[in-house]
Amino acid sequence: MSDVSIKVNDNGPLRITGKVEMVDAVGNRFETPDTFILCRCGLSGKKPFCDLTHKGKFESAPRA
């Protein structure tokens, strides 16, 4: 099994590093590089991926 890291960025997206298989609720697969970012704010025009639209418009800093 490969190592995968998910970083929750303050006021920004989730940064995924590592080989992962990403599928939506109905089983459609998304092609992903070894590092990519996922939208958390809901404003991205490239959902589920982040297009940096959140800058200055989204606040969230959860801690584990």
Buried (B, 14 or more C-beta within 10 A) or exposed (E): EEEEEEEBBEBBBBBBBEEEEBEEEEEEEEEBEEEBBBBBBEBBEEEBBBEEBBEEEBEEEEEE
